[in-house]
Amino acid sequence: MPATVNDLRGLHDLHRRAKAIRDRLESGPKTLAARQRGLEKRRQALEEAREALKHRKADVHRQEMQVQSQRTRVDDLRVKLNAVKKNEEYKAIMSEIAMINNTIAHQEDAILELMQGVETSAAELAAQEAEAARFAGEVEALRVDVETKAEGQRAQLKELEGAIAESESVVPEEDRERYRRTVRGQGDDAFAGVDSHTRACDGCNQVITIQAVSELMNAEHLVYCKTCGRIMYLVED
């Protein structure tokens, strides 16, 4: 059975539709994988932010313990003053108390600054957690959407592949090996329409010979573009 113009045009359309579905089946998981990588980065950033906040809180606690230790030292020195009998020793203890109190004052300022940093970091962490939760919801919705659509797309592809196999029966027996090799290598791009007036191949825009147009009209065998190697067919006027 010769491959008529309409047969090849329809076969080309089937290959295009199958290619479009394959592309969607491939692009969906790729998009999902990219989003999942983005989610993983957000989660890693969250862990880093939690660790940083934990360290800031530990710094505050450590400095508070140091201040407490220094205050205890001041209390001990004040008790010691009660037993001092020499003026020089009294002055030395008072000088030490003053130095410690000065250190405490500086440390309390540092602690206040650290606590403000902790509050800021905690607020930023809460915002990050909310954003990560929102993004995780989007990723999950995308996963469900991709998996749901894939089921229908695979069914459509199976149906189209069956239609392609059935339609390929119009390819002459002597042309089938080259046809399969061309389609295997180029997919839906293995075909090209040709305008009977301009004689231009849609694939490479090169003008084919009048003889080639005549062969396309006769449709006794497949006609390949001598420039790009595509299977040609005449387009509708």
Protein Blocks (a to p, Z undefined) as FASTA:
>chain_A
ZZdfklmmmmmmmmmmmmmmmmmmmmmmmmmmmmmmmmmmmmmmmmmmmmmmmmmmmmmm
mmmmmmmmmmmmmmmmmmmmmmpcbfklmmmmmmmmmmmmmmmmmmmmmmmmmmmmmmmm
mmmmmmmmmmmmmmmmmmmmmmmmmmmmmmmmmmmmmmmmmmmmmmmmmpcfklmmmmmm
mmmmnommlpccddfklopafklopacdfklmmmmmnomaccddfklopacddddZZ
